[in-house]
Amino acid sequence: MRKTTFPTRKTFKELLLSCVDSSGYNVNLDNATEQEKINFLVQTIRSELGWMLEKQTVFAMSKHWLQGLASACTIPFYNGDIINWLESKGFEVTAHNEDLAIDRYWDNASFALAAMVTKHKN
């Protein structure tokens, strides 16, 4: 049976949190809580790209950071890996919808990260 329902924002949040990588930042998050991972991601993105907030939205900053191969969040980056991840979540990627699916992947991952940044307390 074909499944055309795209993964939810909650699924994208779970993806982001499962891919947090603090190894290049001298921070140990091996047994970190969800909130500690969110704090790390938000602090990292703000320190690396906070200047962008004066000129762009939180969504645009989040998308720019993720598509720049963010070392602190190693989500699937290459198209083949993105397609494999989408298919592992039950979404059928075809030649007809592949480009749109990849665009939606980046948008949804960016919205999930932007929501974390926006809700985060300084």
C-alpha positions as CSV (number, residue, x, y, z in Angstrom):
1,M,0.0,0.0,0.0
2,R,1.3,3.4,-0.9
3,K,1.6,6.0,1.8
4,T,1.7,9.6,0.8
5,T,1.4,11.2,4.2
6,F,4.5,13.2,4.8
7,P,6.3,12.9,8.2
8,T,4.9,15.2,10.9
9,R,6.7,18.1,12.5
10,K,7.0,16.0,15.6
11,T,8.9,13.4,13.6
12,F,11.2,16.1,12.3
13,K,11.8,17.4,15.8
14,E,12.7,13.8,16.9
15,L,15.1,13.6,13.9
16,L,16.8,16.8,14.8
17,L,17.2,15.7,18.5
18,S,18.5,12.3,17.5
19,C,21.2,13.8,15.3
20,V,22.6,16.3,17.8
21,D,26.4,16.0,17.7
22,S,28.4,17.9,20.3
23,S,31.7,16.2,19.6
24,G,33.3,19.2,17.9
25,Y,32.2,21.5,20.7
26,N,33.8,20.0,23.8
27,V,30.4,19.2,25.2
28,N,29.2,15.8,26.4
29,L,25.5,15.2,25.6
30,D,25.7,11.4,25.8
31,N,23.0,11.2,28.5
32,A,21.4,14.5,27.8
33,T,17.7,15.2,28.2
34,E,15.6,16.5,25.3
35,Q,15.8,20.0,26.9
36,E,19.6,19.9,27.2
37,K,19.9,18.9,23.5
38,I,17.5,21.8,22.6
39,N,19.6,24.2,24.7
40,F,22.8,23.1,23.0
41,L,21.3,23.4,19.5
42,V,19.8,26.8,20.1
43,Q,22.9,28.2,21.7
44,T,25.0,26.8,18.9
45,I,22.9,28.2,16.1
46,R,22.6,31.6,17.8
47,S,26.4,31.8,18.3
48,E,27.1,30.8,14.7
49,L,24.3,32.7,12.9
50,G,22.6,35.0,15.4
51,W,23.7,38.0,13.3
52,M,21.3,36.8,10.6
53,L,18.2,37.5,12.8
54,E,18.7,41.2,12.1
55,K,18.0,40.6,8.4
56,Q,16.1,37.3,8.1
57,T,13.5,35.2,9.9
58,V,14.3,32.4,12.3
59,F,13.0,30.0,9.7
60,A,15.5,31.4,7.1
61,M,18.3,31.2,9.6
62,S,17.5,27.7,10.6
63,K,17.3,26.5,7.0
64,H,20.6,28.2,6.1
65,W,22.2,26.5,9.1
66,L,20.9,23.0,8.4
67,Q,21.6,23.2,4.6
68,G,25.1,24.4,5.4
69,L,25.9,20.9,6.8
70,A,25.6,21.9,10.5
71,S,28.2,20.0,12.4
72,A,26.1,20.1,15.6
73,C,23.1,18.5,13.9
74,T,24.0,15.7,11.5
75,I,20.6,15.1,9.9
76,P,20.5,13.4,6.5
77,F,22.0,15.8,4.0
78,Y,22.5,14.2,0.7
79,N,19.4,13.6,-1.5
80,G,19.8,9.8,-1.4
81,D,20.0,9.8,2.4
82,I,17.0,12.1,2.6
83,I,15.0,9.8,0.3
84,N,16.0,6.8,2.4
85,W,14.9,8.6,5.6
86,L,11.6,9.6,4.1
87,E,10.9,6.1,2.9
88,S,11.9,4.7,6.4
89,K,9.1,6.9,7.7
90,G,6.6,5.4,5.3
91,F,6.5,8.1,2.6
92,E,6.8,6.8,-0.9
93,V,9.3,8.8,-3.0
94,T,8.8,8.5,-6.7
95,A,10.4,10.1,-9.7
96,H,7.3,12.3,-9.9
97,N,7.5,13.7,-6.3
98,E,11.3,13.4,-5.5
99,D,12.2,17.1,-5.9
100,L,9.1,18.3,-4.0
101,A,9.8,15.7,-1.2
102,I,13.3,16.9,-0.8
103,D,12.2,20.5,-0.7
104,R,9.5,19.6,1.9
105,Y,12.1,17.7,4.0
106,W,14.3,20.9,4.3
107,D,11.3,23.1,5.0
108,N,9.9,20.8,7.7
109,A,13.3,20.3,9.3
110,S,13.8,24.0,9.3
111,F,10.4,24.7,10.7
112,A,11.1,22.2,13.5
113,L,14.4,23.9,14.4
114,A,12.9,27.4,14.1
115,A,10.2,26.4,16.6
116,M,12.8,25.2,19.0
117,V,14.8,28.5,18.6
118,T,11.6,30.6,19.0
119,K,10.3,28.8,22.1
120,H,13.7,28.7,23.8
121,K,14.1,30.9,26.8
122,N,17.4,32.9,26.8
